[in-house]
Amino acid sequence: MKHIHFIRTASLVIAFATAVGCNSKQDNSAAPVAAPTAAAPAPGAGEGKYLSGQNSMGAPTASPQDQAAARAAAAKVLARMESGDFAAIYADASPAFQKIGEQAAFVGKFSQTRKKTGPFKAPQEVSFVTRPDGGHVLVYRLDNERFQTDRRLSFVRSPKGIMLLEGLNQHDEPKKK
């Protein structure tokens, strides 16, 4: 009976860790994926066909309106992070984001992180990826005198058409002195 309890507990911990995300360097799920190299088409194969909303390699693409809406939502989240308004970030996030944990835990964790790292300046977008499910992932690089940070923000469009924060991950690298 102890083994069943242990296995169930371990499964729940793994599921929670997967849902929350990973702060390690190995977490590259939002990194741009290099286009696969393709062999030259066979003679007479014709031109490649792709669907609207995809690039020629079949990867999903965002409309200019979705790109602008996702970037505006990201700017709002980044500004709130720098001002320390974590409660507002949580309140405006998607229901899926809010299911991961309580508001007090989110505010506490990011307040603690902000105290450790200090404020950042001049966020630079380093990637914008549209997921197959239509969500958008933006990665920003920020820094200050002590840290270089990558923030990955994931957004989904609500039924009302508003871009909502669905995921947030921050990885801090201390600068070499």
C-alpha positions in Angstrom: 0.0 0.0 0.0 2.9 2.4 0.7 4.2 1.8 -2.8 0.9 2.8 -4.4 0.9 6.0 -2.3 4.5 6.8 -3.2 3.9 6.2 -6.9 0.7 8.4 -6.9 2.5 11.2 -5.0 5.5 11.0 -7.4 3.1 11.2 -10.3 1.4 14.3 -8.9 4.8 16.0 -8.3 5.9 15.3 -11.9 2.6 16.5 -13.3 2.8 19.7 -11.2 6.4 20.4 -12.3 5.4 19.9 -15.9 2.5 22.3 -15.6 4.5 25.0 -13.8 7.5 24.8 -16.1 11.2 24.7 -15.7 13.6 27.5 -14.8 16.7 25.7 -16.0 18.8 26.5 -19.0 17.6 23.3 -20.7 14.1 24.7 -21.0 14.1 25.6 -24.7 10.4 25.0 -25.5 10.0 28.7 -26.5 13.3 28.9 -28.4 12.9 29.2 -32.2 13.2 25.9 -33.9 15.5 25.8 -36.9 13.7 25.0 -40.1 14.4 21.5 -41.2 16.6 21.1 -44.1 14.8 19.5 -47.1 16.2 17.6 -50.0 15.8 19.2 -53.4 12.3 18.4 -54.8 12.1 15.7 -57.4 11.8 16.9 -60.9 8.1 17.6 -61.7 7.2 17.6 -58.1 5.5 21.0 -58.4 5.6 23.8 -55.9 5.0 23.2 -52.2 1.6 23.9 -50.9 0.7 25.3 -47.5 -2.3 26.5 -45.7 -3.2 30.1 -44.7 -1.7 30.8 -41.3 1.4 28.7 -42.0 4.8 29.5 -43.5 6.2 27.5 -46.4 7.7 24.9 -43.9 4.2 24.3 -42.4 4.9 26.2 -39.1 2.0 28.3 -37.8 2.3 32.0 -38.2 0.4 34.8 -36.5 -1.5 37.5 -38.3 -0.2 41.1 -38.0 -3.1 41.8 -35.6 -2.3 38.8 -33.4 1.4 39.8 -33.3 0.5 43.4 -32.3 -2.0 42.2 -29.7 0.5 39.7 -28.2 3.3 42.3 -28.1 1.0 44.9 -26.5 -0.1 42.3 -23.8 3.6 41.4 -23.3 4.5 45.1 -22.8 1.8 45.5 -20.2 3.0 42.4 -18.3 6.7 43.5 -18.5 5.7 47.0 -17.2 3.8 45.5 -14.3 6.7 43.1 -13.5 9.1 46.1 -13.3 6.6 48.1 -11.1 6.1 45.0 -8.9 2.3 44.8 -9.6 2.3 41.0 -9.6 -1.3 40.9 -8.2 -2.6 42.7 -11.4 -0.6 40.3 -13.6 -2.3 37.3 -11.9 -5.7 38.9 -12.0 -5.6 39.5 -15.7 -4.1 36.1 -16.6 -6.0 33.2 -18.2 -8.0 30.8 -16.1 -5.4 28.1 -17.0 -2.6 30.2 -15.6 -4.6 30.9 -12.4 -5.3 27.2 -11.9 -1.6 26.5 -11.5 -1.5 28.2 -8.1 -2.9 30.7 -5.7 -2.4 34.4 -6.3 -0.6 34.8 -2.9 2.0 32.2 -4.0 2.5 33.8 -7.4 2.9 37.3 -5.9 5.2 36.0 -3.2 7.5 34.1 -5.6 7.9 37.0 -8.0 8.3 39.5 -5.3 11.1 37.4 -3.9 12.7 37.0 -7.3 12.5 40.8 -7.9 14.2 41.5 -4.5 17.0 39.1 -5.5 17.5 40.4 -9.0 16.5 44.1 -8.7 14.8 46.0 -11.5 15.6 45.5 -15.1 15.7 47.9 -18.0 15.3 47.9 -21.8 13.6 44.6 -22.6 14.5 43.3 -26.0 12.4 40.8 -27.8 14.5 37.9 -28.9 11.8 35.6 -30.3 8.2 35.4 -31.3 6.7 31.9 -31.9 3.2 30.9 -32.7 2.3 27.5 -31.4 0.2 25.0 -33.3 -2.7 25.7 -30.9 -2.7 29.4 -31.9 -1.0 30.6 -28.7 2.0 32.9 -28.9 5.3 32.7 -27.0 7.5 35.8 -26.7 10.9 35.8 -25.2 12.5 39.0 -23.9 16.1 39.6 -22.8 16.6 42.1 -20.0 19.5 43.0 -17.8 20.9 45.2 -15.1 24.3 45.5 -13.4 24.0 42.1 -11.7 21.9 39.8 -13.9 21.0 39.0 -17.5 17.4 37.6 -17.6 15.3 35.8 -20.2 11.5 36.1 -19.7 9.2 33.8 -21.6 5.6 35.0 -21.8 2.9 32.8 -23.4 -0.4 34.3 -24.5 -3.8 32.9 -25.7 -6.7 34.8 -27.0 -9.8 34.7 -24.8 -13.3 34.0 -26.1 -13.8 37.8 -25.9 -10.8 38.4 -28.1 -8.4 39.6 -25.4 -4.8 38.3 -25.2 -4.4 36.7 -21.8 -1.1 35.6 -20.1 -1.0 31.8 -20.1 2.5 31.1 -19.0 5.5 33.0 -17.5 9.0 31.8 -17.0 12.1 33.7 -15.9 15.7 32.6 -16.1 18.3 34.7 -14.4 22.1 34.5 -15.1 24.4 36.3 -12.8 26.9 38.5 -14.7 30.5 37.7 -14.3 32.4 40.3 -12.3 
